[in-house]
Amino acid sequence: MKMVKFNFSYKRKEFNIDVKECNGINQGIGLMFKKKSKPLLFNFKKPVGISIHSF
């Protein structure tokens, strides 16, 4: 996983945050067993129907 800058706007405000870019197996590993996780960016190459949830 590599760190990238992610820019977005919400309610007319601009935000810039550092996120870890996840793809492949890192998508599942990045969410499991983390208490203090960095912000994650899930980058899918094509449209997918994967559900990400926790019980």
Order of alpha helices (4+ residues) and beta strands (2+ residues): beta-beta-alpha-beta
